[in-house]
Amino acid sequence: MPRDTARRVSLDNAETARRWLQAISDEDFDTAMALVHRDVVLVPPGDQGPYVGAESVRRWMEPEAFPRQMIDVLETVAGPDGRILARHHITARGRYSGIELDVVSWSVWTFDQDGLIRRIEIYLEREGDRAREAAGLSSA
């Protein structure tokens, strides 16, 4: 792929990831779902199992636990093959507990040839090196 084309694809993919995160923050789940492949895989942090398929990811996006969450993208880095590494700040308040969530996390985004999101892997803040490795970026 020519260098200019690869750069444009990376910029487009980074913008798609940002649009998806903004749609989640805005609770605009229809917009978020329009950006994913029907066979999308979302891998949450920790030992949680993956969500496979658009309907499964949609159920993950609409949790009862947090009536509202804000996701601010702090940085994005283009990796090889159009993958994107993102670092974000998430704030939310528990619907029933009132407990406030305030975390920084990482995500690695993989896209198909049409620019749809194929895979999202989420990492805790302390797992930045693992996230960089998953994005094909050296942590050194």
Residue pairs with C-beta under 8 A, 6 or more apart in sequence:
1 9
6 82
7 78
9 82
9 115
10 78
10 82
10 84
11 78
12 115
13 78
13 82
13 83
13 84
13 109
13 111
13 115
14 76
14 78
14 84
14 86
16 35
16 109
16 111
16 115
16 116
16 117
17 73
17 76
17 84
17 86
17 107
17 109
17 117
18 73
18 76
18 86
19 31
19 35
20 32
20 35
20 36
20 117
21 71
21 73
21 86
21 88
22 71
23 29
23 31
23 32
23 35
24 32
24 61
24 69
24 71
25 69
25 70
25 71
27 68
29 58
29 61
29 62
32 61
33 54
33 57
33 58
35 116
35 117
36 54
36 57
36 116
36 117
36 118
37 54
37 112
37 116
37 117
37 118
38 53
38 54
39 52
39 53
39 54
39 118
40 52
40 53
40 54
40 57
40 116
40 117
40 118
40 119
40 120
41 50
41 51
41 52
41 118
41 119
41 120
42 50
42 51
42 56
42 57
42 60
42 119
42 120
42 122
43 50
43 51
43 119
43 120
43 121
43 122
44 50
44 51
44 60
44 122
45 105
45 122
45 123
45 124
45 127
46 124
51 57
51 59
51 60
64 95
65 94
65 95
65 96
66 92
66 93
66 94
66 95
66 101
67 93
67 95
68 92
68 93
69 90
69 91
69 92
69 101
70 90
70 91
70 92
71 88
71 89
71 90
72 88
72 89
72 90
73 86
73 87
73 88
74 87
74 88
74 89
74 104
75 86
75 87
76 84
76 85
76 86
76 87
77 84
77 85
77 86
77 135
77 137
78 84
78 85
79 85
79 108
79 135
79 136
79 137
80 136
81 110
81 136
82 110
82 111
83 108
83 109
83 110
83 111
83 135
83 136
84 108
84 109
84 111
84 135
85 106
85 107
85 108
85 109
85 131
85 132
85 135
85 137
86 106
86 107
86 108
86 109
87 104
87 105
87 106
87 128
88 104
88 105
88 106
88 107
89 102
89 103
89 104
90 101
90 102
90 103
90 104
90 105
91 100
91 101
91 102
92 100
92 101
93 99
93 100
93 101
94 100
94 101
103 124
103 125
104 125
105 122
105 123
105 124
105 125
106 122
106 123
106 124
106 125
106 127
106 128
106 131
107 120
107 121
107 122
107 123
107 131
108 119
108 120
108 121
108 123
108 131
108 134
108 135
109 117
109 119
109 120
110 117
110 118
110 119
110 120
111 117
111 118
112 118
121 131
121 134
123 130
123 131
123 134
128 139
129 139
132 138
132 139
133 139
